[in-house]
Amino acid sequence: MDLVMCWVLLRLQLLSRWLTALAEYWWVLLGLYLSRWLTGLAEYWWVLLGLYLSRWLTGLAECWLLLSLR
């Protein structure tokens, strides 16, 4: 009986380790996914800011050019 209990406990311990490793693997994957998503979002906002500043500076340059031609 003790041998059977020992075998069951060993199997449960192995299963527990395997499930823990699997859970850690999924957390790592989730972290990588969120990191890529947030990096893409940050790059998107930098592009939008660049476009906005580009338009604003172009408008400012056109205004200055029109004023200097008068």
C-alpha positions in Angstrom: 0.0 0.0 0.0 2.8 2.4 0.8 4.4 1.7 -2.5 1.2 2.6 -4.3 0.8 5.8 -2.3 4.4 6.8 -3.0 3.9 6.2 -6.7 0.7 8.3 -6.7 2.4 11.1 -4.9 5.3 11.0 -7.3 2.9 11.2 -10.2 1.0 14.1 -8.6 4.3 16.0 -8.0 5.3 15.5 -11.6 1.9 16.7 -12.8 2.1 19.7 -10.5 5.6 20.6 -11.9 4.4 20.2 -15.5 1.3 22.3 -14.9 3.4 25.0 -13.2 5.8 25.1 -16.1 2.9 25.3 -18.5 1.3 28.2 -16.6 4.7 30.1 -16.6 5.0 29.5 -20.3 1.6 31.0 -21.0 2.4 34.0 -18.8 5.6 34.6 -20.8 3.7 34.3 -24.0 1.1 36.8 -22.8 3.8 39.2 -21.7 5.5 39.0 -25.1 2.1 39.6 -26.8 1.3 42.6 -24.6 4.8 44.0 -25.1 4.5 43.8 -28.9 1.0 45.3 -28.8 2.1 48.2 -26.6 5.2 48.8 -28.7 3.0 48.9 -31.8 0.6 51.3 -30.1 3.5 53.6 -29.0 4.9 53.6 -32.5 1.5 54.4 -33.9 1.2 57.4 -31.6 4.7 58.6 -32.5 3.7 58.4 -36.2 0.6 60.4 -35.5 2.5 63.0 -33.5 5.0 63.3 -36.3 2.3 63.8 -38.9 0.6 66.4 -36.8 3.9 68.3 -36.2 4.8 68.0 -39.8 1.5 69.6 -40.9 1.8 72.3 -38.2 5.4 73.2 -39.2 4.4 73.1 -42.9 1.5 75.5 -42.2 3.9 77.7 -40.2 6.4 77.8 -42.9 3.8 78.6 -45.6 2.5 81.4 -43.4 6.0 82.8 -42.9 6.6 82.6 -46.6 3.4 84.4 -47.5 4.2 87.1 -45.0 7.8 87.5 -46.3 6.6 87.9 -49.9 4.4 90.9 -49.0 
